[in-house]
Amino acid sequence: MKKMKIVIFLVISIILAGAAVGEAIPDYYSRYFYLMAPPGAFQYGLDGYVNPANLAFLKAGESRFFWSTEGVKARSFENWGFVTAVPSLGFGMEHQRLPVGHVNDYRISLAGGNDGGAIGMAYGWSSGDYAAPRRERLLSIGGISRPNRYLSLGLLGNFSVQSPGREGVAEIGIRPLGDARLTLFADGAWMRGNKFKDSPWSAGAAVELSPGIGIVGRYFDSKAFTLGLSIDFGHLGISGQGHYDNNQKLSGYTYSVRAGGLQPSIFNTLGEKDNKFVPISLKGLVEYQKYALFDDQSLRFMDILKNIRAAVDDPRIGIIALNLSGLRIYPENAWEIREELKRAQTAGKKVVIFFDNAGMTGYYLASAADLVVMDPQGSLTLYGYAISKTYFRGTLDKLGLGFDEWRFFKYKSAVEVLSRDKMSEADSAQNQVYVDDWYESTRADICQSRGLSADSFDSLINNQAYFMPDMAVKAGLVDTLARWSDIERILWNETGNYFGAVSTEALLPNALPPVHWGLRPQIAVVYGLGDCAMDTGIKARRLEQVFLGLAGNRNVKAVVFRVDSPGGDGMASDIVAEALKRCAQEKPVIVSQGQVAGSGGYWISMYGTQILAGPSTITGSIGVIGGWLYDKGLAQKLGMTSDHVKRGKHADLGLGVILPFVGYQVPARDLTQEEYAKMEGFIKEYYDGFVGKVAEGRKLSIDSVRSIAEGHFYSGIEGKKLGLVDEIGGLENAIDLAKSEAGIAPDEEIDIIEISKYKGLFNFPWRIPSLPTGVQNNSVYNYLKKVCEQPGQPLPMMLPGTYPEISR
C-alpha cells in the first residue's frame, strides 16, 4: 500500500497542476478499446501497455497480437498492435487508421513490485502520416495494489511531456469468491477541465466458466457495451469480443492472440490426465545451496522435493521417473526424497527409478519405486553400514606434537582420534547402536517396498554383497534391465501406453501464475549449515539478525530452521539459539534436523516450537569437550625456536613457534595442574549451562536431560523416544507443520522464502586455494584448525566425519 500511496500522490499532484487536454491525449476508452476489462482486474492488461504496473505480475515472458475488424466484417482487418514483455519490462506498438491517414503509437514500460502491489512507468511516442492528428509524447505512471485475494485497486496517470495535457484513471476489481471464478470491476477516466459527473466510466464482470475458459461483459456510461470470450491452451491463448454501440447494435469485433507463459488450459478441463511423465535427473551432489550461475555439478535439495510435489499436484502426470546416475547424497536426504516418492504413490502416481551403479544409499532410494530399472552393464553393492575413524595419536607422536584430551563426559568422543589409537568402549557402544538403528530402518523400508523378508535381506548383504545386473534381477532387487535413454520404451512396455515427457519447469504448479490476488502467506526456510562459528559455517552473526528480522516480519507466518551442523563454538551456538528463541515467541519456528544436528547443532535446535528429524539423523550429543595441542619436540625437529617476555603468571600459555606456510601457532607447553583445574571447572560449568538450556527448551527436568547427555548421540529414532525430537519427518513435513502451527489451511498456497537460497553468484574454479581442497575438507584438519584458532576453549561439537558421509 505504501507504493500505491506514492502513485496516488504523484498522479493527483500532476493532474491538478495541469491544464485541460486537447488532442494530445486521445480519450482513454477509445485508445484502449482492445481491453476486455480494466488492466488490473483481468489477465495482464495487454502486458503493461496500458498500466505499466501490470508487468510486475508477469511470471514469464509473453507476447500478444491484437486487431480490430472493419465494422461487423468478422474476417476484415483494420487496426492492429502487438506487445511483448518479460517480468518488469515491456514494449508495445499500435497501428490505427484514421480518416486523414494512419498513426503508430509506441510504448516502453518498466515496473517493480510483488504480488501484493506494484508501480510502473512508461514512455510513449508516436509516428505516422503528417496529416494525422498530432500525438504528443507521453509519460505514464501506474500502480496496482492487491492487499488481499478479494480486492485489486489500480491508478494510472498519463502526462504529456510537450504540453499541460493530463489524464487520470482509477479502477477497482472485486473477487467475492477470492479467486478468478468471478471478478466484478469498474473504472473511470478523468481529465482536468471535465466535471467528475461527466467523466466516462465502465463496469462489468468476468466469469471463469472453467480453467482456461472465461467470459467478460463490460458496460459503459454511453450505454455501449462489450461481450467477450477468452480461451487458453496453456502457452497459447485467443480471445475476442463484440462491441455494441449506444443503440445496442453490433459495431465491430476485436481479437487477440497470446503466446508465452503458461496459463490454465482448456485441455486440462477436457480431461488430459495421467498421460505424461516427468523425468528428473539427480546427477550431481545434492546440497541445500548452490551457486546461482555456472553450477551444474550441484542439485538443490529443496528443488528436488518441490518438483516431486509439483508432479503430484499436476493432473497430467502419471509417472515420476528418476535417474540416479551420478547421484551423490547424504543418507538422510535420500530418506526424505524417498518419503516424498511414497507420498506420490499414495496420491496415485507411479514411480520409476533408474540407476547404473549404486551402493546402499542409492539402492535404498531406488527401492521405493514401482519399477526399478538397472543398466545392463551396471553394478550394485550392498555391503551394509559402517562408521570408521582414522586415529592420529601415533602421527602426532612422530611429528613431535602432544595432545591432551579434556574429556569429562563419558560419550563426548570428538577428540579421540587425536588422543587414542582406537575407539573407546563408550564411543564404540554408541556408534554400534546408531549403526544398528540405521541398518534396521533401511532394511525395514527396503523389505516393505520389495516384498523381502528381513532374513533374506540379511542373507543378500552378508552372503552376496556385490550384484551384477542379472543377479540383481534374480534376487528380486531390480525389475528390469535397460538404459535411461530408452525410458519412453520402458514405460510403453510396462504400461502399454505412450507417455509424453514434461520437464520439471513445465509442471503446472511450477509454471502457472498464482491463482489468487495479493501476497500469499510466507514460510521462511532458514539454513544453519556447517560448523557453529561466528563468520563461517552457520555464520552466527548473520543468523542472529535473520531470526530477529523474521520475528518482526508480518508477512512471514512461520519459520522452518533446517539444521545440518556438528556444532563448534559455544558462543556462536548460543547467539543463534537465543535469537531463535525470541523469534519463536512471535511465531512458530519448526526445526528440521538433517544428517547431523548434534552438540552445538542440537544447541541451536533446542528452542524450536517442534523438532523433526530423520531416522538416520544424528541428534543429541549434549556435552562439551576440549583439548590442548602443544609442542612435544616439533620445533626441535624443524630447527625452530621461540622466545618471549611476559607479565602475568599465565601470559605465556599458548605461545610457541608459528608453523611456516600453515600459519598456526603451536603452544610450547602443556597446562600446569593449576591451569588444568581451572579449565576443568570451566568446561563443567559450560556443560551445566548447556544441560539447563536443553531442559528449558525441551520442557524436561534437568535430571532427565543429564541421564541422556554426557555427550551421547542418538539416531533420530532413538532421539524421539528420549524426547530430544518431537516427530520423525523431513523438510517438507516441517513446512507442512509450520503451516498448521500458523493456522494456514493445508491446501492454501504459500510462498517459500529461503534464507539463503544460493551460496553466491558463481564460483571461481580458477582461483588458487591456500591449501589443496582435499586437505581443506579433511575433518581432522578442520578440528585441529579450530583448536589452534581457539586454544583452550570448550567446544560443544562432534568431530566432522564421525557421521554418515555423502554416498551413491
PyMOL commands that set and color helices and strands:
alter all, ss='L'
color gray80, all
select helices_A, chain A and resi 2-17+28-31+52-57+196-198+266-269+301-313+331-346+360-366+393-399+416-419+425-450+454-464+469-474+484-495+504-506+508-511+540-551+570-584+600-603+634-638+673-698+702-708+716-722+731-741+773-776+779-789
alter helices_A, ss='H'
color red, helices_A
select strands_A, chain A and resi 62-68+80-86+89-98+101-114+117-128+138-148+151-160+166-174+182-190+201-210+213-220+225-232+236-244+250-260+276-281+284-287+290-291+298-300+317-323+327-328+350-358+371-381+401-406+466-467+480-481+500-501+522-529+556-565+589-598+610-613+618-620+626-631+713-715+727-728+751-755+758-760
alter strands_A, ss='S'
color yellow, strands_A
deselect
rebuild
show_as cartoon
